[in-house]
Amino acid sequence: MEADVSREQLASAANYSPDTITSMERGVRRPTSRVLDVADELCDAKGMLSGAKEFLNRERFPRGSVRQRIVGRSGGCQSRDRAT
């Protein structure tokens, strides 16, 4: 807003739809390197937006899925009877 660049202008310059840009702004979609570079240039951010690209890499979980760590390697969840 401060740079007076509209969502539509950014979408057009980065070759995305305005809805996709909205999703990135809201955190529904991860911004792409291209969007960050284009936004940096349009907003004259002097590398501050492009610099966020290093944070786009997803963290990897340790070996074994979360489900395996939660339910063990038994292959399923066990139900517990609850006292009423």
TAURDA-V964548 format. One record per backbone hydrogen bond with DSSP energy under -1.0 kcal/mol. NH is the residue of the N-H (numbers start at 1). CO is the residue of the C=O. If there is no record, write none. Layout:
# TAURDA-V964548
NH|CO, NH|CO
This chain:
# TAURDA-V964548
4|1, 10|6, 11|7, 12|8, 13|9, 14|10, 16|11, 21|17, 22|18, 23|19, 24|20, 25|21, 26|22, 28|23, 29|23, 36|32, 37|33, 38|34, 39|35, 40|36, 41|37, 42|38, 43|39, 45|40, 48|45, 51|47, 52|49, 53|50, 55|52, 56|53, 69|65, 70|66, 71|67, 72|68
